[in-house]
Amino acid sequence: MNKINQLVYCPICGAKSKHRIKLTRDRILEELRKYWNSEPPSDIVDIDYNIYYCKKCDFEFADPSIPGNNKFYSWIVGMNSYYSQNRWEFNFVLEKLEESSARNLLDIGCGDGHFLDLVKKNKSKIPISLYGLEHTNESILAAKKRGFEVYDFHVDEKITTSITEKFDTIVLFHVLEHVVNPVIFLKNVLPLLSSRGKIYISTPLSPMHFERFSFDILNHPPHHLSRFSVKSYTEIARILNCNIRYYKSPASRFIERFTLCLRVSLNSINSNKLTLLKKMILNPFLTVWVFVFSISKKDHNTILVELSPKSLGK
């Protein structure tokens, strides 16, 4: 039987799911080349993927659910702007920490330690012990150079480290979309939470507004294995027996929305301004369409979810 015609079940709710697209290895490599304007090594992608959609919980997922290999992440982490330095959820959680009495924090998928560094710089307002988990060797070294205690782990493995304490705050900024099974992963995270703890999770809110114009390879496998919505997070919270609050990223300014959509639609994410201008002149109708769309549609491309076990109270 053709793989596309086989029954595939949602990893969150277990419902039958519908096939959406097939992503071949060759297409992934080509999309990566267009996105970064750089030729990717041929060995960073091993397999083809199929993308399925669950209507019941509004969730998209890859099959097979196999994350990018070490070579893939080593290559992509080395690209400019891969690690964002100014995500809105960083400041949002910082404000939450200032209001709380949290004693310690674990950043799962801490990258180069940027968020941990932000908390450290607010030490007078947030007196808190900081720890990180990360799976990319280059990022672990960078975070350790900043003076943080960082442990090695891989997103498709059960979290087992030498950390024995419980945490009042656990953050997962743009991590859950990389894991093989979000529900199983979070079930492994919950035991690390203290009796008064909260987990903050941020991911893209899919589909993001600019995906109307172009296929976003970074929001698909082997980079992202899952695509989340409010409905899918609500289902996850139900399964985990957790209270849930969610927050959407503020809409960006018009000029920022327009520029991003334009760069995506013209395959010019990393092009300089002169190259972008030339492409705009060569594609006037597309430029006008993007302009009108950017005026009428605001973007809320990120969702931040706050989870706390119901047994702990609200």
N, C-alpha and C positions, 0 to 999 in steps of 0.2 A: 504494500500500500504506500502511496506517495505520502511523505512526511507531512505535507501541508494538509492532507485530508484526514490525518489521524486526529483522534480526540486528544486535546491538550487542556489541562485543568489549571485554573488560576491558583497560584501559590499562596494567595491571601485567603480567599473565601472558598476555594475548591470548585467553583462553578465552571461549566464548559466554556471555553474561550474560542474566539474567532480569529482566524489567521488574517493578518493585515498586509505585511510585506515580507519579502525575502531579501536579506542583505548578504550578498556574496562577499567573499574575501576581497576580490578585485574591486568591487564597488567601494568597500570600506577604505581601501588604500587610496583610491582616487578621490574620495570625499575628504580624506585627511590631507591629501596634497593640496586640494583647492582651498581648504579652510586655513591652513597654515602657510600656504604659498611656499611649501618646502617639500621635497621628495622624501617620503617616509621609507625607512628600511623595510624590505619585503618580509623580513622575519618577525615583525612586530604583531602581525595578525595571522592566526593559525587556521581559522575555520570560518564557515558560513553560518549565518544566524537567520532564524525566523522570528518575526515579531507578532505577538498575539495580543488580543484585547478582550478583557472581561467586562461585559456590559453591566453585570450585577454590582461590581464595586468600582467601575470606571478606572481600571488599572491596565497598563500595558507592560508586557514583560518579554524578555528574550528567551528563546529556546534554540539551542541549549543555553542554560544559565551558567556560562563560563566567563569569568572576567578576563580582562586583558592580561597578557603575560608580563613578566618582569621587564622584558625588552620594550614592550609597549609603554609601560609607565615611565621607564627611564627616559624614553624619547620624549614623551609628551610633557613630563615635568620640566624638561629642559627648554621648553618653548616659552617665549616671552608671554607674560600676562596669564599663565596657566593658574597660578595661585593669586586670587583676587585679594587685594590689600584693604578694600573698603566696602565689604558687604554690609548692608543695612542691618542684618540680624546681629552682627557683632555688637554694635552700639545698643541695640534693643536688649540683648542679654546682659550687657554690662549694666544697664539701668536696672534690670531685674535683680542682678547680684547686689547692687548698692542698696536695694530695698530689702534684701533678705538677710538672714543670719547664717548663710552658708559658710561652713568652715573649710571645705575643700572642693576641688573641681577636677574632673577627668575629661580631657578633650580627646575623644576617639576619632582618629584620623586627623591628627593635629597638624599635618603638613610640616612646614618649616618653623612652626611655633608662633605664627603671627598673632593669633588670638590670645594665646597664653601671654605673649608679650604685652598686649593691650591691657590685660587684667593686671599684670605685674606693674605697669606704669600707673595704674590706679590703686596701688597698694594701700595708700592712706585711706581711701574710701572703701576698699574691698580687701580686708586682711584675710587672705585665703591661701591655702596650700594648693599648688598646681602640679598636675601630672598629665602626661600625654601618651597616647598609643598611636603608632604609625607603622606602615608596612614598607615604605620606600626608603631604601638605605640612604640615598642622598638627602631626603627630608629629615630622617632621624639625625644625621650628622649635623644638619643646619640647626635643628631645634636644640640639640645638645650644646652647640656652640653658644646659643643664647642663654645657656645655664639651666635648662629644664630637664627634669627627670622623665625620660621618654623610653617606652618599652616597645619592642618589636612585636607586631602581630600581623596576620593576614586576614583580609575581610571575609574570606570564605571559611575561616576556621573558628572554632569556639574560642572565646576570649579567655585565655589562660596566661596569666602573668604572675610575677612575684608580688604584685600589689595585693595586700590582704585586707586593707581597710575598706569601709563603705563610703560612698560619696554623696554629698548633699546636692551636688549639681553635676550632671553628665551632659556634655554637648556633642552632637554629631552634625557638623556643618558639611553638607554635601558629601555624605558618606553612604547613606542608606541606598541610594540609587546604584551603588557599585556592588552591593552584596548579593549573594546567590539567592537567599530567601529572607526577605525583610522580617517576617514574623518570627522565624527561628532565631535570627540574629538578635532581635530585640528581647526575646525570651532569655537569651544568654546575658544581655545587658542588665536586665531588671534586678538580678541578685546582687549587682554591684551598688545598688542604690541604698542610701540610708533610710531610716524610718520616716524622715521628713523630706526625702529627696525628690527632685524633678529632673526630667530629661527634656532637653531642647533639641529638636531635629529640624534641620532645614534641607530642602531639596528644590529643584526646579518645580514649578507648578505647570504641569504639561497639559496641552501644548503651549509653549511660550509664544507671545504675540508675533515675534519675528519669524516663527516657523511657518507662517502663512505664505512667506515668500521663498523660502528655500529649505531644503533638508538640512537639519542640524546634526551633523555626525557626532558631535560631542554629547548629544542627548540620546544617543543610541549605542548599542554594543559595538565593540568590546568595552567602551568607556562606561556608559550607563546601561545597566541591565534591566532597570525598571523606570517607569514614568508614572508619577503620582498625581493624585487629585485630592480635593477635600473629601470626596466620597470614599476613596480608598483608605485615607488615613482614619476616617471615622470607623471603617470596618476593622482596621488594625487595632484601634483602641478598644473596640468591643471584644475582639478575640483575646486581647491581653488583660481585659477587665481593668482598664485604666480610664481615668478622667482625661478629657482632651480639651484643649483650647488651641485655636489656630489663628495665625496672623498672616496677612498677605503683605508683600513688600509694597511700599508706596510707589505710586506711578512716577516715572521719571519725567523730566522736562521734555517739552515737545521736540526741541532740537536734538536731544539725546535719543529719543525714540526714532525720529526721522533718520538720523545718521546711522544708527544700528541697523534698522530695517533696510536702509539703502545699501549698506556694506554687505549685508547678508544676501540680498537679492542680486547684487552685482558680483558676488563671489570676491569681495574685496575686504575681508575682515582685517587683514594685516597690510593692506596697501597704503601708500602714503597719500596725502591730500591731492596732489597733482594727478596721480593715477586715478583716484576716485572721481575727480572732476572730469577727466577725459571720458570715463565710462558713463557718467551722467549725460554728457553731451551726445554720446553715441546711442543712448537709450532714453530719449526724452519722455516717451509715453510711460515707461516703467517708473521713471523718476517722479512724474506727476501722480501716478497711482499710489506710490509709496507715500508721497506728501499728503494726499487726501486721507489715506488710511491712518497715518500717524496723527492727524488732527482729530479724527473721529474715534479712534480706539486707544484707550489708555492701557498701559502694560502693568501687570502684576505677575512678574515672572518667577517669584520665589515664594514659597510657603514655609512658615516657621510654626512648628507644632510643639506644644508643651504637654507632656504626659506625666501623670502621677498615678500610682496604683490606687484604685478605689478604696482598698482596705486602709489606706493611710489618711483618708478623708480629703476634702477639697482644700 
